[in-house]
Amino acid sequence: MPFSAQTILALPRPLKRVLALLLDAALALATVWLALYLRFGLEGLTGTAVDWRAYAFAVLLALPIFVRLGLYRAIFRYTSAHAVWVISKACLLYGLLYGLILISWPLPGTPRSVGIIQPLLFFIAVLAVRTAVAFWLGGSYRQLWPDSQVRKALIFGAGSAGRQSAAGFANNRQYRIVGFIDDNPKLHGLEIAGIPVYGRDQLPSVLE
């Protein structure tokens, strides 16, 4: 299929960024329309001449902010708390500027309340779409690696650094974490995020 996840993953990174830009531009336009729809209703919206600049400002503000804050440097198939924070910060800055424009420079047919409603809808849409894309592409990326090529791995240390390392491998199909090795006997026999913890003396049997 031309738009399969495998096809998207095989595209050059610059082209992927262009697609991400186009997707965010479409979301900006769609959420302006949705905000107007929520404000006027369908009949009111069709009978209102909305200033085209309400749509143009959304795109012309969102894309430079997203580029500046590095949203297109991230790998879409991975999600993290940091990614959510960056999206939140970018959408907050966008919302402040977009709302300020509509409040200080009223546009014909565009209520000031759209400056509040649209950024909220835009944030929800951007976050939801990126989460869905990460789930879609991440699953397809893992399927590209047959089980015979997956290497099992152990992590020494079940502390915070070890847990962060395990979380980092969660979306990595090339390696599968099968256990922690830790010197703390209180942790032996327990599981952390579904991964068992072994003692150093158990290492020979674990390796076997």
C-alpha positions in Angstrom: 0.0 0.0 0.0 1.4 3.5 -0.9 0.7 4.9 2.5 1.6 2.0 4.7 3.7 2.5 7.8 6.7 0.7 6.2 6.5 3.1 3.3 6.6 6.1 5.7 9.5 4.6 7.6 11.5 4.1 4.5 11.2 7.8 3.4 14.2 10.1 3.8 14.1 12.1 7.0 13.8 15.5 5.3 10.7 14.3 3.5 9.2 13.0 6.8 9.7 16.4 8.2 7.9 18.0 5.3 5.0 15.6 5.8 4.9 16.5 9.5 4.8 20.2 8.6 1.9 19.6 6.2 0.1 17.5 8.8 0.4 20.3 11.5 -0.7 22.9 9.0 -3.8 20.8 8.2 -4.5 20.4 11.9 -4.2 24.2 12.4 -6.7 24.9 9.7 -9.1 22.2 10.8 -9.1 23.4 14.4 -9.8 26.9 13.3 -12.9 25.7 11.4 -13.9 23.5 14.3 -13.6 26.4 16.8 -15.8 28.5 14.5 -18.2 25.7 14.2 -18.4 25.3 18.0 -18.9 29.1 18.3 -21.5 29.6 15.5 -23.0 26.1 14.7 -23.1 24.8 11.2 -25.9 27.1 10.0 -24.3 30.2 11.6 -20.9 29.3 10.1 -22.2 28.9 6.6 -23.9 32.3 6.8 -20.9 34.1 8.2 -18.1 35.6 6.1 -15.1 34.5 8.2 -11.9 36.5 7.5 -9.4 34.3 5.8 -6.6 35.7 8.0 -8.0 33.7 10.9 -6.8 30.6 9.1 -3.6 32.1 7.8 -2.4 33.4 11.2 -2.9 29.9 12.6 -0.5 28.3 10.1 1.9 31.2 10.0 2.3 31.2 13.7 2.2 27.4 14.5 4.8 26.2 12.0 7.7 28.6 12.9 7.1 28.0 16.6 7.1 24.2 16.2 10.3 24.4 14.0 12.0 26.7 16.5 11.2 24.5 19.5 12.4 21.4 17.7 9.2 19.4 17.3 10.4 18.2 13.9 13.7 16.9 15.2 12.0 14.3 17.3 11.5 10.7 16.0 7.8 10.3 15.7 7.7 6.6 16.5 8.9 7.3 20.1 6.9 9.1 22.7 8.1 10.4 26.0 7.2 12.8 28.8 9.8 15.2 27.3 8.0 15.2 23.9 4.7 16.0 25.6 6.3 18.8 27.5 7.8 20.3 24.3 4.4 20.0 22.5 2.7 21.7 25.5 5.2 24.5 25.6 4.9 25.1 21.8 1.1 25.1 21.8 1.1 27.4 24.9 3.3 29.9 23.1 1.2 29.6 20.0 -2.0 30.0 21.9 -0.8 33.2 23.6 0.2 34.8 20.3 -2.9 33.7 18.4 -5.2 34.8 21.1 -3.4 38.1 21.4 -3.8 38.7 17.7 -7.5 38.0 17.7 -8.1 40.1 20.8 -6.0 43.1 19.8 -6.8 43.0 16.0 -10.4 41.9 15.6 -11.1 40.1 12.3 -14.5 40.3 10.5 -16.6 37.3 11.2 -14.1 35.9 13.8 -15.2 36.1 17.5 -12.4 36.7 20.0 -13.3 33.5 21.8 -11.9 31.6 18.8 -8.5 32.8 20.1 -9.0 30.6 23.2 -11.0 27.7 21.7 -8.8 27.0 18.7 -5.4 26.8 20.6 -7.0 24.3 23.0 -8.4 22.2 20.2 -5.0 22.5 18.3 -3.1 21.2 21.3 -5.4 18.2 21.7 -5.2 17.5 18.0 -1.4 17.7 17.8 -0.9 15.5 20.9 -3.5 12.9 19.8 -2.2 12.7 16.3 1.5 12.3 17.4 0.5 9.7 19.9 -1.5 7.8 17.3 1.4 8.1 14.7 3.9 6.9 17.3 1.8 3.9 18.1 1.3 3.1 14.4 4.9 3.6 13.2 6.4 2.1 16.4 4.5 -1.1 16.0 5.4 -1.4 12.3 9.1 -0.6 13.0 9.3 -3.4 15.5 7.7 -5.8 13.0 10.6 -5.1 10.5 12.9 -7.1 12.8 12.3 -10.8 12.8 12.5 -12.6 16.2 15.7 -14.4 15.1 17.5 -11.0 14.9 16.4 -9.8 18.3 19.2 -9.9 20.8 18.5 -10.5 24.5 20.2 -8.2 26.9 20.7 -7.7 30.7 21.0 -4.4 32.5 23.4 -4.2 35.5 21.7 -2.2 38.2 18.0 -1.9 38.9 18.2 1.7 40.2 16.9 4.8 38.5 19.6 4.7 35.8 18.8 1.0 35.1 15.1 1.7 34.9 15.6 4.6 32.5 17.8 2.4 30.3 15.1 -0.3 30.2 12.5 2.3 29.3 14.8 3.5 26.5 14.9 0.0 25.1 11.1 -0.4 25.2 10.6 0.6 21.6 13.8 -1.0 20.3 13.2 -4.1 18.4 16.9 -5.0 18.0 17.2 -5.7 21.7 15.0 -7.2 24.4 15.7 -6.7 28.0 15.3 -10.0 29.8 16.5 -9.0 33.3 18.3 -6.7 35.7 21.4 -7.8 37.6 21.6 -6.0 41.0 23.5 -6.6 44.2 20.6 -5.6 46.5 19.2 -8.8 47.9 15.9 -7.1 48.6 15.2 -6.8 44.9 16.0 -10.3 44.0 13.0 -12.2 42.7 11.0 -9.0 42.1 10.0 -7.5 38.8 10.4 -3.9 37.6 8.0 -3.1 34.7 7.7 -6.8 34.1 11.4 -7.4 34.0 12.8 -9.8 36.7 15.7 -8.8 39.0 18.5 -11.3 39.6 21.5 -11.4 41.9 25.0 -11.4 40.6 25.5 -15.0 41.8 22.6 -16.0 39.5 24.4 -14.5 36.4 25.8 -17.9 35.1 22.4 -19.6 35.1 20.7 -16.5 33.6 23.2 -16.4 30.8 22.7 -20.1 30.1 
